[in-house]
Amino acid sequence: MKLYTHSPSPNCIKVVAVANYLGFELEQVEIEPHSGFCRSSEFLSKNPNGLLPTLEDGARTLWESNAILYYLGHNSPLFPKDAWQQAECWRWMCWSMCHWAPAIKPMMYQRMVEPMIHHREPDLTALAQAEASFHPLAAILEHHLARQPGWVLGEDLSLADFALGAYLVYHEAASIPLESYPYVRAWYQQLHVLPAWQKALPQDFPQPLSAAK
Ligand SMILES: N[C@@H](CCC(=O)N[C@@H](CS)C(=O)NCC(=O)O)C(=O)O
């Protein structure tokens, strides 16, 4: 299988981490999103959105990172057998895409992309809005993990952990305000130390802004 990927992207990191965890050998094709390749007719025929990650398995292509997670992991210990637990796994994967990621991405953009790539100051209004959206969501995850410490579905690591955890991968560099969420921090730390997760991180994994000079 071939994965069109951009290694720093959280949506790509989670796919590579699941593939590593399950022992899939993915041929990774590294694409720079702004190189123009994603808008080429060759790539748009694989993913009409022109986005990464995109998986190619023989003649078929699959896009949307959580759908790729499901394809890789549906028949593995990372996806439950019980229908209720499967629904819970999907519940968190949908929540990650609809709520969690949209609240976190502006913080990554303002605190990482703007200063590090565009050499611009972060937009403080956008940051305040992002933090205001983030806290109620972090409180939901914190409350869930406090009642049920371990992984998001309980004792077993699942696709849901990879789907949610991916957006915290830059929590230090993007100063994502996790101070009040000890269960979220402890849960993410368990994911972060998995060899499969470590191996999925980009080579130039950024340092916290306070350490970067
Ligand atoms: N919902 C999509 C989002 C994919 C996405 O936004 N990918 C970004 C990288 S994180 C991308 O390809 N950006 C390039 C661009 O916007 O041109 C998924 O989960 O696969």
PDBQT file of the ligand as one rigid body, heavy atoms in Angstrom, charges set to zero:
ROOT
HETATM    1  N1  LIG A 301     -10.421  15.702   6.889  1.00  0.00    +0.000 N 
HETATM    2  C1  LIG A 301      -9.220  15.452   6.142  1.00  0.00    +0.000 C 
HETATM    3  C2  LIG A 301      -8.306  16.634   6.309  1.00  0.00    +0.000 C 
HETATM    4  C3  LIG A 301      -7.062  16.465   5.476  1.00  0.00    +0.000 C 
HETATM    5  C4  LIG A 301      -6.222  17.728   5.503  1.00  0.00    +0.000 C 
HETATM    6  O1  LIG A 301      -6.705  18.857   5.786  1.00  0.00    +0.000 OA
HETATM    7  N2  LIG A 301      -4.949  17.571   5.165  1.00  0.00    +0.000 N 
HETATM    8  C5  LIG A 301      -4.035  18.675   5.173  1.00  0.00    +0.000 C 
HETATM    9  C6  LIG A 301      -2.794  18.261   5.909  1.00  0.00    +0.000 C 
HETATM   10  S1  LIG A 301      -3.221  18.102   7.647  1.00  0.00    +0.000 SA
HETATM   11  C7  LIG A 301      -3.644  19.001   3.758  1.00  0.00    +0.000 C 
HETATM   12  O2  LIG A 301      -3.555  18.131   2.913  1.00  0.00    +0.000 OA
HETATM   13  N3  LIG A 301      -3.414  20.302   3.475  1.00  0.00    +0.000 N 
HETATM   14  C8  LIG A 301      -2.981  20.725   2.183  1.00  0.00    +0.000 C 
HETATM   15  C9  LIG A 301      -3.810  21.835   1.628  1.00  0.00    +0.000 C 
HETATM   16  O3  LIG A 301      -4.703  22.315   2.344  1.00  0.00    +0.000 OA
HETATM   17  O4  LIG A 301      -3.591  22.173   0.473  1.00  0.00    +0.000 OA
HETATM   18  C10 LIG A 301      -8.568  14.152   6.664  1.00  0.00    +0.000 C 
HETATM   19  O5  LIG A 301      -8.749  13.872   7.850  1.00  0.00    +0.000 OA
HETATM   20  O6  LIG A 301      -7.930  13.424   5.887  1.00  0.00    +0.000 OA
ENDROOT
TORSDOF 0
